[in-house]
């Protein structure tokens, strides 16, 4: 369950940032860490492209709420981090291709 849940969480989080349709925020490199403990509590460390990102107030809550909505998840806690700073190299190859980077 633990591995499946972490993958499910990473692949189901669809970000609205950067106007990329159907590109999940994991592929954008915004998710730094996902841990699921024995009690099925999920801890997520994520970042945004910049602290002034237009979705800085809404996206972290959307992510946390989406994870809490997964049936097997007892609770979710999200920590917004700024180190290391996000850059384009953190994106998956698929996301880079879609953005012509």
PyMOL commands that place a pseudoatom at each C-alpha (Angstrom):
pseudoatom trace, name=CA, resn=UNK, resi=1, chain=A, elem=C, hetatm=0, pos=[0.000, 0.000, 0.000]
pseudoatom trace, name=CA, resn=UNK, resi=2, chain=A, elem=C, hetatm=0, pos=[2.735, 2.439, 0.961]
pseudoatom trace, name=CA, resn=UNK, resi=3, chain=A, elem=C, hetatm=0, pos=[4.525, 2.431, -2.421]
pseudoatom trace, name=CA, resn=UNK, resi=4, chain=A, elem=C, hetatm=0, pos=[1.262, 2.396, -4.354]
pseudoatom trace, name=CA, resn=UNK, resi=5, chain=A, elem=C, hetatm=0, pos=[-0.080, 5.348, -2.393]
pseudoatom trace, name=CA, resn=UNK, resi=6, chain=A, elem=C, hetatm=0, pos=[3.037, 7.460, -2.864]
pseudoatom trace, name=CA, resn=UNK, resi=7, chain=A, elem=C, hetatm=0, pos=[2.925, 6.818, -6.623]
pseudoatom trace, name=CA, resn=UNK, resi=8, chain=A, elem=C, hetatm=0, pos=[-0.820, 7.462, -6.748]
pseudoatom trace, name=CA, resn=UNK, resi=9, chain=A, elem=C, hetatm=0, pos=[-0.366, 10.724, -4.891]
pseudoatom trace, name=CA, resn=UNK, resi=10, chain=A, elem=C, hetatm=0, pos=[2.434, 11.852, -7.175]
pseudoatom trace, name=CA, resn=UNK, resi=11, chain=A, elem=C, hetatm=0, pos=[0.620, 10.968, -10.363]
pseudoatom trace, name=CA, resn=UNK, resi=12, chain=A, elem=C, hetatm=0, pos=[-2.818, 12.323, -9.455]
pseudoatom trace, name=CA, resn=UNK, resi=13, chain=A, elem=C, hetatm=0, pos=[-1.810, 15.823, -8.410]
pseudoatom trace, name=CA, resn=UNK, resi=14, chain=A, elem=C, hetatm=0, pos=[-2.553, 17.987, -11.417]
pseudoatom trace, name=CA, resn=UNK, resi=15, chain=A, elem=C, hetatm=0, pos=[-1.146, 21.491, -11.175]
pseudoatom trace, name=CA, resn=UNK, resi=16, chain=A, elem=C, hetatm=0, pos=[-2.649, 24.595, -12.665]
pseudoatom trace, name=CA, resn=UNK, resi=17, chain=A, elem=C, hetatm=0, pos=[0.670, 26.408, -12.499]
pseudoatom trace, name=CA, resn=UNK, resi=18, chain=A, elem=C, hetatm=0, pos=[2.393, 27.419, -15.735]
pseudoatom trace, name=CA, resn=UNK, resi=19, chain=A, elem=C, hetatm=0, pos=[-0.778, 26.657, -17.752]
pseudoatom trace, name=CA, resn=UNK, resi=20, chain=A, elem=C, hetatm=0, pos=[0.257, 23.083, -18.519]
pseudoatom trace, name=CA, resn=UNK, resi=21, chain=A, elem=C, hetatm=0, pos=[-2.826, 21.007, -19.096]
pseudoatom trace, name=CA, resn=UNK, resi=22, chain=A, elem=C, hetatm=0, pos=[-2.711, 17.437, -17.781]
pseudoatom trace, name=CA, resn=UNK, resi=23, chain=A, elem=C, hetatm=0, pos=[0.859, 17.833, -16.532]
pseudoatom trace, name=CA, resn=UNK, resi=24, chain=A, elem=C, hetatm=0, pos=[1.026, 16.726, -12.926]
pseudoatom trace, name=CA, resn=UNK, resi=25, chain=A, elem=C, hetatm=0, pos=[2.984, 18.735, -10.400]
pseudoatom trace, name=CA, resn=UNK, resi=26, chain=A, elem=C, hetatm=0, pos=[5.270, 15.782, -9.738]
pseudoatom trace, name=CA, resn=UNK, resi=27, chain=A, elem=C, hetatm=0, pos=[6.479, 15.936, -13.351]
pseudoatom trace, name=CA, resn=UNK, resi=28, chain=A, elem=C, hetatm=0, pos=[6.955, 19.683, -12.969]
pseudoatom trace, name=CA, resn=UNK, resi=29, chain=A, elem=C, hetatm=0, pos=[9.437, 18.945, -10.174]
pseudoatom trace, name=CA, resn=UNK, resi=30, chain=A, elem=C, hetatm=0, pos=[7.383, 20.701, -7.507]
pseudoatom trace, name=CA, resn=UNK, resi=31, chain=A, elem=C, hetatm=0, pos=[7.100, 17.652, -5.219]
pseudoatom trace, name=CA, resn=UNK, resi=32, chain=A, elem=C, hetatm=0, pos=[10.344, 17.103, -3.335]
pseudoatom trace, name=CA, resn=UNK, resi=33, chain=A, elem=C, hetatm=0, pos=[9.319, 14.266, -1.011]
pseudoatom trace, name=CA, resn=UNK, resi=34, chain=A, elem=C, hetatm=0, pos=[6.346, 12.040, -0.169]
pseudoatom trace, name=CA, resn=UNK, resi=35, chain=A, elem=C, hetatm=0, pos=[6.382, 9.813, 2.909]
pseudoatom trace, name=CA, resn=UNK, resi=36, chain=A, elem=C, hetatm=0, pos=[3.610, 7.502, 4.081]
pseudoatom trace, name=CA, resn=UNK, resi=37, chain=A, elem=C, hetatm=0, pos=[3.910, 6.250, 7.664]
pseudoatom trace, name=CA, resn=UNK, resi=38, chain=A, elem=C, hetatm=0, pos=[2.478, 3.086, 9.248]
pseudoatom trace, name=CA, resn=UNK, resi=39, chain=A, elem=C, hetatm=0, pos=[-0.724, 4.903, 10.173]
pseudoatom trace, name=CA, resn=UNK, resi=40, chain=A, elem=C, hetatm=0, pos=[-1.217, 5.989, 6.528]
pseudoatom trace, name=CA, resn=UNK, resi=41, chain=A, elem=C, hetatm=0, pos=[-0.466, 9.622, 7.301]
pseudoatom trace, name=CA, resn=UNK, resi=42, chain=A, elem=C, hetatm=0, pos=[1.173, 11.278, 4.307]
pseudoatom trace, name=CA, resn=UNK, resi=43, chain=A, elem=C, hetatm=0, pos=[3.858, 13.948, 4.677]
pseudoatom trace, name=CA, resn=UNK, resi=44, chain=A, elem=C, hetatm=0, pos=[4.580, 15.962, 1.549]
pseudoatom trace, name=CA, resn=UNK, resi=45, chain=A, elem=C, hetatm=0, pos=[7.335, 18.470, 0.915]
pseudoatom trace, name=CA, resn=UNK, resi=46, chain=A, elem=C, hetatm=0, pos=[6.714, 20.630, -2.098]
pseudoatom trace, name=CA, resn=UNK, resi=47, chain=A, elem=C, hetatm=0, pos=[7.795, 23.919, -3.566]
pseudoatom trace, name=CA, resn=UNK, resi=48, chain=A, elem=C, hetatm=0, pos=[6.528, 26.418, -6.096]
pseudoatom trace, name=CA, resn=UNK, resi=49, chain=A, elem=C, hetatm=0, pos=[8.348, 27.972, -9.008]
pseudoatom trace, name=CA, resn=UNK, resi=50, chain=A, elem=C, hetatm=0, pos=[8.761, 31.215, -7.021]
pseudoatom trace, name=CA, resn=UNK, resi=51, chain=A, elem=C, hetatm=0, pos=[7.524, 32.547, -3.666]
pseudoatom trace, name=CA, resn=UNK, resi=52, chain=A, elem=C, hetatm=0, pos=[5.465, 35.090, -5.648]
pseudoatom trace, name=CA, resn=UNK, resi=53, chain=A, elem=C, hetatm=0, pos=[3.733, 32.394, -7.686]
pseudoatom trace, name=CA, resn=UNK, resi=54, chain=A, elem=C, hetatm=0, pos=[0.092, 33.338, -8.393]
pseudoatom trace, name=CA, resn=UNK, resi=55, chain=A, elem=C, hetatm=0, pos=[-1.131, 30.030, -6.913]
pseudoatom trace, name=CA, resn=UNK, resi=56, chain=A, elem=C, hetatm=0, pos=[1.043, 30.221, -3.774]
pseudoatom trace, name=CA, resn=UNK, resi=57, chain=A, elem=C, hetatm=0, pos=[-1.992, 30.445, -1.501]
pseudoatom trace, name=CA, resn=UNK, resi=58, chain=A, elem=C, hetatm=0, pos=[-4.259, 27.972, -3.274]
pseudoatom trace, name=CA, resn=UNK, resi=59, chain=A, elem=C, hetatm=0, pos=[-2.112, 25.170, -4.746]
pseudoatom trace, name=CA, resn=UNK, resi=60, chain=A, elem=C, hetatm=0, pos=[-0.601, 23.803, -1.492]
pseudoatom trace, name=CA, resn=UNK, resi=61, chain=A, elem=C, hetatm=0, pos=[-4.094, 23.504, 0.025]
pseudoatom trace, name=CA, resn=UNK, resi=62, chain=A, elem=C, hetatm=0, pos=[-5.403, 21.853, -3.148]
pseudoatom trace, name=CA, resn=UNK, resi=63, chain=A, elem=C, hetatm=0, pos=[-2.571, 19.330, -2.996]
pseudoatom trace, name=CA, resn=UNK, resi=64, chain=A, elem=C, hetatm=0, pos=[-3.141, 18.569, 0.682]
pseudoatom trace, name=CA, resn=UNK, resi=65, chain=A, elem=C, hetatm=0, pos=[-6.906, 18.231, 0.176]
pseudoatom trace, name=CA, resn=UNK, resi=66, chain=A, elem=C, hetatm=0, pos=[-6.417, 15.968, -2.872]
pseudoatom trace, name=CA, resn=UNK, resi=67, chain=A, elem=C, hetatm=0, pos=[-4.181, 13.639, -0.871]
pseudoatom trace, name=CA, resn=UNK, resi=68, chain=A, elem=C, hetatm=0, pos=[-6.637, 13.605, 2.035]
pseudoatom trace, name=CA, resn=UNK, resi=69, chain=A, elem=C, hetatm=0, pos=[-9.302, 12.540, -0.490]
pseudoatom trace, name=CA, resn=UNK, resi=70, chain=A, elem=C, hetatm=0, pos=[-7.513, 9.261, -1.275]
pseudoatom trace, name=CA, resn=UNK, resi=71, chain=A, elem=C, hetatm=0, pos=[-9.489, 6.502, 0.431]
pseudoatom trace, name=CA, resn=UNK, resi=72, chain=A, elem=C, hetatm=0, pos=[-6.572, 4.810, 2.218]
pseudoatom trace, name=CA, resn=UNK, resi=73, chain=A, elem=C, hetatm=0, pos=[-5.024, 8.047, 3.503]
pseudoatom trace, name=CA, resn=UNK, resi=74, chain=A, elem=C, hetatm=0, pos=[-5.810, 8.802, 7.151]
pseudoatom trace, name=CA, resn=UNK, resi=75, chain=A, elem=C, hetatm=0, pos=[-4.375, 12.339, 7.063]
pseudoatom trace, name=CA, resn=UNK, resi=76, chain=A, elem=C, hetatm=0, pos=[-2.022, 14.493, 5.020]
pseudoatom trace, name=CA, resn=UNK, resi=77, chain=A, elem=C, hetatm=0, pos=[0.373, 17.235, 5.999]
pseudoatom trace, name=CA, resn=UNK, resi=78, chain=A, elem=C, hetatm=0, pos=[2.040, 19.483, 3.473]
pseudoatom trace, name=CA, resn=UNK, resi=79, chain=A, elem=C, hetatm=0, pos=[5.147, 21.552, 4.080]
pseudoatom trace, name=CA, resn=UNK, resi=80, chain=A, elem=C, hetatm=0, pos=[5.958, 24.268, 1.577]
pseudoatom trace, name=CA, resn=UNK, resi=81, chain=A, elem=C, hetatm=0, pos=[9.741, 24.509, 1.224]
pseudoatom trace, name=CA, resn=UNK, resi=82, chain=A, elem=C, hetatm=0, pos=[12.042, 26.820, -0.719]
pseudoatom trace, name=CA, resn=UNK, resi=83, chain=A, elem=C, hetatm=0, pos=[15.324, 24.900, -0.486]
pseudoatom trace, name=CA, resn=UNK, resi=84, chain=A, elem=C, hetatm=0, pos=[16.567, 23.832, -2.858]
pseudoatom trace, name=CA, resn=UNK, resi=85, chain=A, elem=C, hetatm=0, pos=[15.101, 26.526, -5.088]
pseudoatom trace, name=CA, resn=UNK, resi=86, chain=A, elem=C, hetatm=0, pos=[13.071, 25.150, -7.988]
pseudoatom trace, name=CA, resn=UNK, resi=87, chain=A, elem=C, hetatm=0, pos=[14.548, 25.353, -11.477]
pseudoatom trace, name=CA, resn=UNK, resi=88, chain=A, elem=C, hetatm=0, pos=[13.740, 23.868, -14.887]
pseudoatom trace, name=CA, resn=UNK, resi=89, chain=A, elem=C, hetatm=0, pos=[16.188, 21.005, -14.433]
pseudoatom trace, name=CA, resn=UNK, resi=90, chain=A, elem=C, hetatm=0, pos=[13.804, 19.487, -11.868]
pseudoatom trace, name=CA, resn=UNK, resi=91, chain=A, elem=C, hetatm=0, pos=[11.138, 18.901, -14.511]
pseudoatom trace, name=CA, resn=UNK, resi=92, chain=A, elem=C, hetatm=0, pos=[10.651, 15.495, -16.124]
pseudoatom trace, name=CA, resn=UNK, resi=93, chain=A, elem=C, hetatm=0, pos=[11.682, 15.057, -19.740]
pseudoatom trace, name=CA, resn=UNK, resi=94, chain=A, elem=C, hetatm=0, pos=[7.993, 14.810, -20.721]
pseudoatom trace, name=CA, resn=UNK, resi=95, chain=A, elem=C, hetatm=0, pos=[7.210, 18.166, -19.105]
pseudoatom trace, name=CA, resn=UNK, resi=96, chain=A, elem=C, hetatm=0, pos=[10.240, 19.773, -20.751]
pseudoatom trace, name=CA, resn=UNK, resi=97, chain=A, elem=C, hetatm=0, pos=[9.183, 18.458, -24.160]
pseudoatom trace, name=CA, resn=UNK, resi=98, chain=A, elem=C, hetatm=0, pos=[5.650, 19.750, -23.693]
pseudoatom trace, name=CA, resn=UNK, resi=99, chain=A, elem=C, hetatm=0, pos=[7.036, 23.199, -22.889]
pseudoatom trace, name=CA, resn=UNK, resi=100, chain=A, elem=C, hetatm=0, pos=[9.628, 23.040, -25.680]
pseudoatom trace, name=CA, resn=UNK, resi=101, chain=A, elem=C, hetatm=0, pos=[12.498, 23.379, -23.176]
for i in range(1, 101): cmd.bond("trace and resi %d" % i, "trace and resi %d" % (i + 1))
show_as sticks, trace
zoom trace
